[in-house]
Amino acid sequence: MGRRWIFGLFLALCFSTSVQAQGVPTGAEPRFVSQDLKALSLYFEGMAILEEGQKGKPFKLFEKAKARIEKRLNSGQLNSGDVAVLFNIARVTGNSEEILRLGQFRLFLGGDFVDEELISVCAQTAYSHGDLERAILFLKAGDSFLPPNMERSVAISNLYANLGEADSALANMARLFKYPEYEIDAGIRYSLLLNDFGLDNEAYVALELLHKRFPDALGLQLARAKFLQGREREDEAAEAFEAIYRNLDFSEEAIAQDFGTILDELQGAQLPPEHPAWQAILRLSKLACEARPESALLARVRGDVLVFHGDKREAIDAYEHSLTLENGPLWEVYENLSVTRHELGDLEGYLATALAANEAFPDHERAPLLLGTALDMNGQPQQAIAIFQMGLKRSQSQHQGNSPLAPEYYFRLGTAYFHAGDLENMSANMDRLLLFFPDHAQAKNNYAYYLANFGVRLDDALTMVEAALKDQPQNANYWDTKAVVFMNQGKWGKAAAAMGECLKFGGAQQSASCLHAAEIFYHLDRKEDMETYLTKAYENGATEEEVRVIRTQLLQSDLLETAR
């Protein structure tokens, strides 16, 4: 009678209101039976329909499956598959309370009723509701029913750490020391936990002892080197990292992957260039290249580190060096070089890189785009147009008339035709681009800018740039375009207001915007401001000749007005 009473009470506590209303038959003796295949079929049918996008019918099928299984359970008929179906229905319907109730019920039954998925789902559900202690309960139940698992132990330790229970967090990780397959990883994490709790010396001692026991463990060597670096033991850290980089058991791919992870973390943290973490990765990437001078991959990694740190000229040297090494010439390196040279304003170098890329990869699908853009930027729009047209034709042929690169070709062709002074073909290509991407803010901005410079369709240009600004209201380039449209309409007050927004959002650091601002201030009879922004234009990269021409044009127009 005791077993029946406990079982019935647990059912009443665990299940939904509908089951509780039915009650639990007092004479129900729990017994294990075969799975209800009809309920299983209803569940799978519901899932299949749900995946097709239907809303109502799948849930009706789930309810039928639930009703069958709950009826069996209330009569004491147990099957792990039946309970798993109930659990999955709760997951699909997003019923968190029922997930946790069924999870407790399955733990109560134990054996085949408990699996890794159950533990993980219930722990995550409890955690998402802020119930850390209940999440720990499920995870520790997993330790009782299932083989040891590193991920589960780490999760328990982290939860204890969140609760401020250092002893429990450490003890939970230490219990894995008795399993040889987990001893090293558990030891590393134990040391890191000590460090997280402010026990730096204890962490150092634990890691050193572990290193003495397992001196050849690669993961441990890397963890120890990073730990030493974090404690600013630079000489020991450098020695440890050099040993790692010279150890051929560490593949260059693994080293590169580690650098990639660090770079992602640094970018995510938005640390300033002078931060010690940046200085550390700069030293390490240099050390890795010195330890493996034959590695093109690590030379490329060094280039990436330098680019993200802002050392673009040094990055170019690293990328170019990688091209000279075995397996070094890659299309991506040429693209990185092109972008970096463009950012430095080295347009001749950009063109030289594009030509080299086309020679090395004549059949690459992006080769015409790279070369054509470089030609256009170097004042050769007609040659660029010919390259773009050839590349588009080739790409369309390869993709049976449906090239995924067609929109980019139209974008580049529109720009090249603008530089060539061809209004008709510029408009045709920008129109084609907007057919593909009607909400493309950059395309609308550029199209508006081109029309404004041609002095035509200014109302259309204003509509387009305002649509672009609606999408990106703090984009300095888009505000500059709006100012240019108003300038061409002769609306200098509105142009000044738009330019004010442009300068506020970064236009003061762009030479073209500063030149436009100077022209606006001239027409508003603010000559001192005009001179200020001509100077700023020069400081931001405009040539002396560009500044001189603009000043001369403005002053000459002033003389012409006086003459009239």
C-alpha positions in Angstrom: 0.0 0.0 0.0 2.9 2.4 0.8 4.5 2.1 -2.7 1.1 2.7 -4.3 0.3 5.7 -2.1 3.7 7.3 -2.9 3.4 6.6 -6.6 -0.2 8.0 -6.8 0.8 11.1 -4.8 3.8 11.8 -7.1 1.6 11.5 -10.1 -0.8 14.0 -8.7 2.0 16.4 -7.9 3.8 16.1 -11.2 1.1 16.2 -13.8 -1.2 18.9 -15.3 -4.5 20.0 -13.8 -6.4 17.7 -16.2 -4.7 14.6 -14.8 -5.1 15.8 -11.2 -8.8 16.3 -11.7 -9.1 12.6 -12.8 -7.5 11.5 -9.5 -5.3 8.5 -9.1 -7.0 5.1 -8.6 -6.2 3.9 -5.1 -5.8 0.3 -6.4 -3.3 1.2 -9.1 -0.2 -0.9 -8.6 2.7 0.5 -10.7 3.8 -2.0 -13.4 6.1 -1.7 -16.4 4.4 -2.2 -19.8 5.3 -1.9 -23.4 5.1 1.6 -25.1 1.8 3.0 -26.3 2.6 3.0 -30.1 -0.6 4.8 -30.9 0.4 7.8 -28.8 3.9 7.7 -30.3 2.3 7.7 -33.8 0.1 10.7 -32.9 3.2 12.6 -31.6 5.2 12.0 -34.7 2.3 12.9 -36.9 1.9 16.1 -35.0 5.6 16.9 -35.3 5.5 16.3 -39.1 2.6 18.6 -39.6 4.1 21.3 -37.3 7.3 21.3 -39.4 5.1 22.0 -42.5 4.0 25.2 -40.8 0.5 24.3 -39.7 -0.6 25.7 -36.3 -3.8 24.1 -34.9 -3.9 20.5 -35.9 -0.5 19.4 -34.5 -1.5 20.5 -31.0 -4.8 18.6 -31.2 -2.7 15.5 -32.0 -0.4 16.2 -29.1 -3.4 16.5 -26.8 -4.7 13.1 -27.9 -1.3 11.5 -27.4 -1.1 13.1 -23.9 -4.6 11.9 -23.0 -3.7 8.3 -23.9 -0.4 8.3 -21.9 -1.9 10.1 -18.9 -4.7 7.5 -18.7 -2.2 4.7 -18.7 0.0 6.4 -16.0 -3.1 7.0 -13.8 -3.8 3.3 -13.9 -0.2 2.6 -12.9 1.2 1.5 -16.4 4.7 2.7 -16.7 6.9 3.0 -19.8 10.0 5.2 -20.2 9.1 5.8 -23.9 5.6 7.1 -22.9 7.0 9.5 -20.4 9.6 10.7 -22.9 6.8 11.5 -25.4 5.0 13.6 -22.7 8.3 15.3 -22.0 8.9 16.1 -25.7 5.3 17.5 -26.0 6.0 19.8 -23.1 9.1 21.0 -24.8 7.4 21.6 -28.2 4.6 23.5 -26.6 7.0 25.5 -24.4 5.3 24.5 -21.1 8.2 25.1 -18.7 6.3 24.1 -15.6 5.3 20.8 -17.1 8.9 20.2 -18.3 10.1 20.6 -14.7 7.3 18.5 -13.2 7.9 15.7 -15.7 11.6 16.0 -15.1 11.1 15.4 -11.4 8.8 12.5 -12.1 11.4 10.8 -14.3 14.1 11.3 -11.7 11.7 9.7 -9.2 11.4 6.7 -11.4 15.1 6.6 -12.3 16.7 3.9 -14.5 15.7 4.1 -18.2 13.6 7.1 -17.4 16.7 9.3 -17.0 19.0 10.4 -19.8 21.4 13.2 -20.7 18.8 15.1 -22.6 16.4 15.2 -19.7 19.1 16.5 -17.3 20.3 19.2 -19.8 16.8 20.4 -20.7 15.5 20.6 -17.1 18.7 22.3 -15.9 18.5 24.9 -18.7 14.8 25.5 -18.0 15.3 26.0 -14.3 18.3 28.3 -15.0 16.2 30.4 -17.5 13.7 31.0 -14.7 16.4 32.1 -12.3 16.1 29.0 -10.2 19.8 28.1 -9.8 19.3 25.7 -6.9 16.8 23.6 -8.9 19.2 23.7 -11.9 21.9 22.3 -9.6 19.5 19.6 -8.4 18.9 18.3 -11.9 22.6 18.4 -12.8 23.6 16.6 -9.6 20.9 14.0 -10.3 22.6 13.4 -13.6 25.8 12.6 -11.7 23.8 10.0 -9.7 22.1 8.3 -12.6 24.6 8.8 -15.5 28.3 8.3 -16.1 30.6 11.3 -15.2 30.5 14.2 -17.6 32.8 17.2 -17.8 30.2 19.6 -19.2 27.8 18.7 -16.5 30.4 19.1 -13.8 31.5 22.5 -15.2 27.9 23.7 -15.3 27.4 22.7 -11.6 30.6 24.4 -10.6 29.6 27.6 -12.5 26.2 27.6 -10.8 27.8 27.2 -7.4 30.2 30.0 -8.3 27.2 32.3 -9.2 25.7 31.5 -5.8 29.0 32.5 -4.2 29.5 29.0 -2.8 33.2 28.6 -3.5 33.7 25.4 -1.5 30.9 23.6 -3.3 32.1 24.7 -6.7 35.7 23.5 -6.0 34.5 20.2 -4.4 32.3 19.4 -7.4 35.2 19.8 -9.8 37.6 17.9 -7.6 35.3 14.8 -7.6 36.4 14.2 -11.3 40.1 13.8 -10.2 39.5 10.1 -9.6 38.6 9.6 -13.3 41.8 9.4 -15.4 40.1 10.6 -18.6 39.0 13.8 -16.9 41.9 14.4 -14.5 43.8 16.9 -16.6 40.8 19.0 -17.8 39.3 18.9 -14.3 42.6 20.0 -12.8 42.9 23.0 -15.2 39.3 24.1 -14.4 40.0 23.6 -10.7 42.9 26.0 -11.0 40.9 28.5 -12.9 38.2 28.4 -10.3 40.7 29.1 -7.6 41.9 32.1 -9.6 38.3 33.3 -10.1 37.8 33.2 -6.3 40.8 35.4 -5.8 43.1 32.5 -4.6 45.9 33.4 -7.1 48.7 31.6 -5.3 46.7 28.5 -4.7 45.7 28.5 -8.4 49.4 28.9 -9.4 50.5 26.0 -7.1 47.7 23.7 -8.3 48.5 24.4 -12.0 52.3 23.9 -11.4 51.7 20.6 -9.6 49.4 19.4 -12.5 52.1 20.4 -15.0 54.7 18.4 -13.2 52.5 15.3 -13.3 51.6 15.8 -17.0 54.4 17.8 -18.6 53.5 16.6 -22.1 49.8 17.5 -22.0 49.3 20.0 -24.8 46.1 21.6 -23.4 47.7 21.9 -20.0 50.7 23.6 -21.5 48.6 26.2 -23.2 46.5 26.8 -20.1 49.6 27.2 -18.0 51.2 29.7 -20.5 48.0 31.8 -20.5 47.8 31.7 -16.7 51.4 32.9 -16.4 50.7 35.7 -18.9 47.6 36.8 -16.9 49.7 37.0 -13.8 52.2 39.2 -15.7 55.0 36.7 -15.3 56.1 37.7 -18.8 59.5 35.8 -18.9 57.9 32.5 -17.8 54.9 33.0 -20.1 57.2 33.8 -23.1 59.2 30.7 -22.4 56.0 28.6 -22.1 54.5 29.9 -25.3 57.7 29.5 -27.3 57.9 25.9 -26.2 54.3 25.4 -27.4 54.9 27.1 -30.8 58.1 25.0 -31.4 56.3 21.8 -30.4 55.3 20.2 -33.6 52.6 18.2 -31.8 50.8 21.6 -31.7 49.5 22.0 -35.2 49.7 25.5 -36.7 46.0 25.3 -37.3 45.4 24.8 -33.6 47.7 27.8 -32.8 45.9 29.9 -35.4 42.5 28.9 -34.0 43.6 30.0 -30.5 44.7 33.4 -31.9 41.3 33.7 -33.6 39.5 33.1 -30.4 41.6 35.7 -28.6 41.0 38.2 -31.4 37.2 37.7 -31.2 37.3 38.2 -27.4 39.4 41.4 -27.7 37.1 42.9 -30.4 34.0 42.0 -28.4 35.4 43.7 -25.3 36.3 46.8 -27.4 39.6 47.3 -25.6 41.8 50.3 -26.5 45.0 49.5 -28.6 47.2 50.3 -25.6 45.5 47.7 -23.4 47.9 45.0 -22.0 45.8 42.3 -23.7 46.4 43.8 -27.1 50.1 44.1 -26.3 50.2 40.5 -25.3 48.6 39.2 -28.5 51.0 41.3 -30.5 54.0 39.8 -28.8 52.6 36.3 -29.1 51.8 36.5 -32.8 55.3 37.8 -33.4 56.7 35.0 -31.3 54.7 32.3 -33.2 56.0 33.6 -36.5 59.6 33.5 -35.2 59.1 30.0 -33.9 57.6 28.8 -37.2 59.0 31.1 -39.9 57.9 28.7 -42.6 54.2 29.0 -41.7 52.1 31.0 -44.1 49.1 30.5 -41.9 50.7 32.1 -38.9 52.0 35.0 -41.0 48.5 35.6 -42.1 47.3 35.5 -38.5 50.0 38.0 -37.6 48.6 40.2 -40.4 45.1 39.9 -38.9 46.3 40.8 -35.4 48.1 43.9 -36.8 45.1 45.0 -38.8 42.7 44.8 -35.9 45.1 46.6 -33.7 45.4 49.4 -36.3 49.0 48.7 -37.4 48.0 48.6 -41.1 51.4 49.2 -42.7 52.9 46.4 -40.6 50.0 44.2 -41.5 50.7 44.7 -45.2 54.2 43.5 -44.7 52.9 40.4 -42.9 50.4 39.6 -45.6 53.0 40.1 -48.4 55.4 37.8 -46.5 52.8 35.1 -46.3 52.4 35.2 -50.1 56.0 34.2 -50.5 55.7 31.1 -48.3 54.6 27.6 -49.3 50.8 27.4 -49.6 50.8 31.1 -48.9 49.1 32.6 -52.1 45.4 32.7 -51.2 42.7 34.9 -52.7 41.7 36.0 -49.2 45.1 37.4 -48.6 45.0 39.5 -51.8 41.6 40.8 -50.7 42.9 41.7 -47.2 45.8 43.5 -48.8 43.5 45.4 -51.1 41.2 46.5 -48.3 44.1 47.6 -46.1 45.8 49.5 -48.9 42.6 51.3 -49.7 42.1 52.2 -46.0 45.6 53.7 -46.1 44.8 55.7 -49.3 47.4 53.8 -51.3 45.4 53.5 -54.5 48.3 52.6 -56.7 49.2 49.8 -54.3 45.6 48.7 -54.4 45.7 48.4 -58.2 49.0 46.6 -58.1 47.5 44.1 -55.6 44.4 43.6 -57.8 46.6 43.0 -60.9 48.7 40.4 -58.9 45.5 38.7 -57.6 44.1 38.4 -61.2 47.4 36.9 -62.4 47.4 34.4 -59.5 43.7 33.6 -59.7 42.5 34.5 -63.2 39.4 32.3 -62.9 38.3 33.4 -59.4 34.7 34.7 -59.6 35.6 37.9 -57.7 38.7 38.7 -59.7 36.9 41.1 -62.2 35.2 42.9 -59.3 38.5 43.4 -57.5 40.4 44.6 -60.6 37.6 46.7 -61.9 37.1 48.5 -58.6 40.9 49.2 -58.4 40.9 50.6 -61.9 37.9 52.8 -61.2 39.5 54.2 -58.0 42.6 55.0 -60.0 40.8 57.2 -62.4 40.3 54.6 -65.2 36.5 54.2 -65.3 36.2 53.1 -68.9 38.7 50.2 -68.4 36.8 49.3 -65.2 33.5 49.2 -67.1 35.0 46.8 -69.6 36.3 44.5 -66.8 33.0 44.6 -65.0 31.0 43.8 -68.1 33.3 40.9 -68.9 33.0 39.6 -65.3 29.2 39.9 -65.2 28.9 38.1 -68.5 31.2 35.3 -67.3 29.4 35.0 -64.0 25.9 34.9 -65.6 27.1 32.2 -67.9 28.4 30.1 -65.0 25.2 30.4 -63.1 22.8 30.0 -66.0 21.8 33.6 -66.0 21.2 33.9 -62.3 24.5 35.1 -60.9 24.6 35.8 -57.1 27.2 38.5 -57.9 25.0 40.4 -60.4 23.8 43.0 -57.8 27.4 43.8 -56.9 28.3 44.1 -60.5 25.4 46.6 -61.1 26.6 48.6 -58.0 30.2 48.8 -59.3 29.0 49.5 -62.9 26.8 52.3 -61.6 29.7 53.9 -59.8 32.1 53.5 -62.8 29.5 55.0 -65.2 29.1 58.0 -62.8 32.9 58.5 -62.8 32.8 58.3 -66.6 30.1 61.0 -66.8 27.5 58.6 -68.3 24.2 59.5 -66.7 22.0 57.1 -68.7 24.1 53.9 -68.0 24.7 54.9 -64.4 20.9 55.2 -63.8 20.2 51.9 -65.7 22.6 49.9 -63.5 21.5 51.5 -60.2 17.9 50.8 -61.2 18.7 47.2 -61.8 20.4 47.0 -58.4 17.4 48.4 -56.7 15.2 45.8 -58.4 17.2 43.2 -56.5 17.4 45.1 -53.3 14.7 47.8 -53.1 15.6 48.6 -49.5 19.3 48.8 -50.0 20.3 52.0 -48.1 23.8 52.3 -49.5 22.5 51.9 -53.1 19.9 54.6 -52.5 22.4 57.0 -51.0 24.9 56.5 -53.8 22.3 56.8 -56.5 21.1 60.1 -54.9 24.6 61.4 -54.7 25.3 60.6 -58.4 22.0 62.3 -59.5 22.8 65.4 -57.4 26.2 65.7 -59.0 24.7 65.4 -62.4 22.2 68.0 -61.3 19.1 66.0 -62.4 16.1 64.4 -60.8 16.9 66.2 -57.5 13.5 65.5 -56.0 14.0 61.7 -56.6 17.5 62.1 -55.2 16.1 63.7 -52.0 13.5 60.9 -51.6 16.2 58.2 -51.9 18.6 59.8 -49.5 15.8 60.4 -46.9 14.9 56.7 -47.2 18.5 55.8 -46.6 18.7 58.1 -43.6 15.5 56.5 -42.2 17.4 53.2 -42.2 20.6 54.7 -40.8 19.9 58.1 -39.2 23.5 58.5 -37.9 25.3 57.8 -41.1 27.6 60.8 -41.8 27.9 59.9 -45.5 24.1 59.9 -46.0 23.8 63.3 -44.4 26.6 64.6 -46.6 24.6 63.4 -49.7 21.5 65.2 -48.4 23.5 68.3 -48.1 24.8 67.9 -51.6 21.3 67.5 -53.0 20.2 70.8 -51.2 23.3 72.5 -52.5 22.4 71.6 -56.1 18.9 72.9 -55.4 20.3 76.2 -54.2 18.8 75.6 -50.7 21.8 76.7 -48.7 20.1 76.9 -45.3 18.8 73.4 -45.6 22.2 72.3 -46.9 23.8 73.8 -43.8 21.4 72.0 -41.5 22.1 68.6 -43.2 25.8 69.3 -43.1 25.6 70.1 -39.4 24.2 66.5 -38.8 26.9 65.1 -41.1 29.7 66.8 -39.1 28.2 65.7 -35.8 28.2 62.1 -36.9 31.8 62.0 -38.1 31.8 64.0 -41.3 34.4 66.4 -39.7 36.9 63.6 -40.2 36.2 63.2 -43.9 37.9 65.4 -46.5 35.0 65.3 -49.0 32.4 66.4 -46.3 34.7 69.2 -45.2 35.0 70.5 -48.7 31.2 70.5 -49.1 31.0 72.3 -45.8 33.4 74.9 -47.0 31.3 75.5 -50.1 28.1 75.8 -48.0 29.7 78.3 -45.6 30.9 80.4 -48.5 27.4 80.7 -49.9 26.1 81.7 -46.4 28.8 84.4 -46.3 30.7 82.7 -43.5 34.2 83.0 -45.0 36.0 82.2 -41.7 34.1 78.9 -41.4 34.8 78.3 -45.0 38.6 78.6 -44.4 38.3 76.4 -41.2 36.8 73.5 -43.2 39.2 73.9 -46.1 42.0 73.4 -43.6 40.2 70.5 -42.0 39.8 68.9 -45.5 43.5 69.1 -46.0 44.2 67.6 -42.5 41.8 64.7 -43.4 43.6 63.8 -46.6 42.6 66.2 -49.3 45.6 67.3 -51.4 46.8 70.9 -51.6 45.7 71.0 -55.2 42.1 70.0 -54.3 41.9 72.6 -51.6 43.4 75.3 -53.9 41.0 74.5 -56.7 37.9 74.7 -54.4 39.1 78.0 -52.8 39.9 79.5 -56.3 36.5 78.5 -57.6 34.6 80.0 -54.7 36.6 83.2 -54.7 36.2 83.5 -58.5 32.5 83.1 -58.2 32.6 85.8 -55.6 34.3 88.2 -58.1 31.8 87.3 -60.8 28.9 88.2 -58.4 30.6 91.5 -57.7 31.1 92.3 -61.4 27.4 91.8 -62.0 
